[in-house]
Amino acid sequence: MRVENPMSWKLPLSRPAKGAAGKTGLWRALKPVVDLNKCTKCYQCEIFCPAMSIVVEPERGAIVDYEYCKGCGICSDVCPTGAIQMVPERE
Amino acid sequence: MGKKVALTGNHAIAYAVKYAKPQVIAAYPITPQTPIVEKLSEMVESGELKATMIRVESEHSALAACFGAAIAGARTFTATSSQGLLYMHEVVHWVSRARAPMVMAIVSRTINAPWNIWPDHSDFVDQRDAGWIMAYAMDTQEAFDLTLQAFKISEDPAVYLPVMVGIEGFVLGHTTMPVELPDEDLVSSWLGERRQPYVIDGTEPLGVGSLAFPEDTEDMFYGIQEAMENAKKVIREVDAEYAKITGRSYGGLTSCYFCDNAKYIAVSMGAWSGDLIESAAKLRDEGYPVGVLRIRFYRPFPIEDAWKYVSTAKGVLVFDRAISFGAWGPIYTDLVAGLSQYTTKMPVIANVVAGIAGVDVTYEDFYVIVKEFIDKVETGELNRGRFEWRRIRRKR
């Protein structure tokens, strides 16, 4: 960001802070479980995850950050090989 | 040096935008604004103007696209009218409250229903509380000049607010008049590089307009009010600088005609001021001491200018080409509220609402109305404010 604000106006800008609303993983009802044998590392889940909670590691595959994943299931929907299953958080 | 060409009001605005060298234009067609963006897209197509023209699916999207481009650092422009302006109204507030400088042309047209394409000021004044600087031109030359000045005012660090430039559809928008185009390089270098309070340039994640608590939000809005105050000085300075380049000065926030020793002041905004000035000239010839105060900037409201001319007046007649249903004309409201802060002895301030929905008001009409007002104040028949909606009818 570049700033030129000589009048020191208060501006409606904010920097994102990780987990500003707490560890949102606690909200989860369904948990994505990745079968790394089926994962082709296509990056679809990482691209579509609205919470930036999946990272595809080149060696291992899709890794979910369970502290922040809210369990929306989009990754499971977009996965072309069915490698991500949504499993109830508590039986 | 400059050259004189024949242009419609719409095309005059398009040329001014070309001179300002915007990087992004987004617009959706609507009568009577369309020729502005048609001309600009021609210029973009031919390579004459190196800008990105974004074709969008609505006015709401048009302004949203400009908003995004503006906070990413681009000089942007859009234009709309009437229903289109109402449709984008939500984003109108976003742009100003996020302090994104840009310019938008409003080619006024009556608000529906019923379907009506003739001009009045209702669409323009409807944006009154949005935090935009609002200017209105009287003729085609001024439409050009105001549009260029609008970019300069908008991007001034003491202001940083978007600016609307209004003209009446058809009577100005589609009417050809001689326009003097200044030297493009000279004007472009006077305008300078794009300036804005912040630029989202992708170097770090940043949110614009996400949740803020009441106190912070109020502080941000207070800043807009301060910027409006600052804008008054900047508008006068820009007018003076522009005069040095082009030889044309309009007097800042208002223009006043025959105001020396005027005991009566008629107030108006927009193209019909030309007719009012004609009638005032005739009345002056007949010995009536009347002047015309023309509002060029509706926001910030030029109350200091008004007080300067009105303080010695006996009567003030405000012409409004818009009606706030259930009250009266919007300029009248502002003027009376503003003047009440200067004096406990107000002159007689009356309001005539006319020309609504595009009804023609000629200089003869103005002559009759102004003369009648002065006569009534002189005889004492009218000794306080009065509101009248004058519906002028002619045989077709």
HADDOCK unambig.tbl for C-alpha pairs under 7 A between the chains (distance, minus, plus):
assign (segid A and resid 1 and name CA) (segid B and resid 198 and name CA) 6.74 0.50 0.50
assign (segid A and resid 1 and name CA) (segid B and resid 199 and name CA) 5.45 0.50 0.50
assign (segid A and resid 1 and name CA) (segid B and resid 200 and name CA) 5.03 0.50 0.50
assign (segid A and resid 1 and name CA) (segid B and resid 201 and name CA) 5.44 0.50 0.50
assign (segid A and resid 1 and name CA) (segid B and resid 202 and name CA) 6.98 0.50 0.50
assign (segid A and resid 1 and name CA) (segid B and resid 203 and name CA) 6.03 0.50 0.50
assign (segid A and resid 1 and name CA) (segid B and resid 204 and name CA) 6.51 0.50 0.50
assign (segid A and resid 2 and name CA) (segid B and resid 198 and name CA) 5.54 0.50 0.50
assign (segid A and resid 2 and name CA) (segid B and resid 199 and name CA) 5.09 0.50 0.50
assign (segid A and resid 3 and name CA) (segid B and resid 197 and name CA) 5.63 0.50 0.50
assign (segid A and resid 3 and name CA) (segid B and resid 198 and name CA) 4.36 0.50 0.50
assign (segid A and resid 3 and name CA) (segid B and resid 199 and name CA) 6.48 0.50 0.50
assign (segid A and resid 4 and name CA) (segid B and resid 196 and name CA) 6.53 0.50 0.50
assign (segid A and resid 4 and name CA) (segid B and resid 197 and name CA) 4.85 0.50 0.50
assign (segid A and resid 4 and name CA) (segid B and resid 198 and name CA) 6.16 0.50 0.50
assign (segid A and resid 5 and name CA) (segid B and resid 157 and name CA) 6.76 0.50 0.50
assign (segid A and resid 5 and name CA) (segid B and resid 197 and name CA) 4.94 0.50 0.50
assign (segid A and resid 6 and name CA) (segid B and resid 157 and name CA) 6.74 0.50 0.50
assign (segid A and resid 7 and name CA) (segid B and resid 158 and name CA) 6.41 0.50 0.50
assign (segid A and resid 9 and name CA) (segid B and resid 223 and name CA) 6.04 0.50 0.50
assign (segid A and resid 10 and name CA) (segid B and resid 219 and name CA) 6.70 0.50 0.50
assign (segid A and resid 10 and name CA) (segid B and resid 220 and name CA) 5.27 0.50 0.50
assign (segid A and resid 11 and name CA) (segid B and resid 98 and name CA) 6.94 0.50 0.50
assign (segid A and resid 11 and name CA) (segid B and resid 220 and name CA) 6.19 0.50 0.50
assign (segid A and resid 12 and name CA) (segid B and resid 98 and name CA) 6.07 0.50 0.50
assign (segid A and resid 12 and name CA) (segid B and resid 208 and name CA) 5.75 0.50 0.50
assign (segid A and resid 12 and name CA) (segid B and resid 209 and name CA) 4.98 0.50 0.50
assign (segid A and resid 13 and name CA) (segid B and resid 206 and name CA) 6.89 0.50 0.50
assign (segid A and resid 13 and name CA) (segid B and resid 207 and name CA) 5.60 0.50 0.50
assign (segid A and resid 13 and name CA) (segid B and resid 208 and name CA) 4.76 0.50 0.50
assign (segid A and resid 13 and name CA) (segid B and resid 209 and name CA) 6.23 0.50 0.50
assign (segid A and resid 14 and name CA) (segid B and resid 206 and name CA) 5.81 0.50 0.50
assign (segid A and resid 14 and name CA) (segid B and resid 207 and name CA) 4.90 0.50 0.50
assign (segid A and resid 14 and name CA) (segid B and resid 208 and name CA) 6.48 0.50 0.50
assign (segid A and resid 15 and name CA) (segid B and resid 205 and name CA) 6.45 0.50 0.50
assign (segid A and resid 15 and name CA) (segid B and resid 206 and name CA) 4.83 0.50 0.50
assign (segid A and resid 15 and name CA) (segid B and resid 207 and name CA) 5.98 0.50 0.50
assign (segid A and resid 16 and name CA) (segid B and resid 205 and name CA) 6.73 0.50 0.50
assign (segid A and resid 16 and name CA) (segid B and resid 206 and name CA) 6.44 0.50 0.50
assign (segid A and resid 16 and name CA) (segid B and resid 207 and name CA) 6.88 0.50 0.50
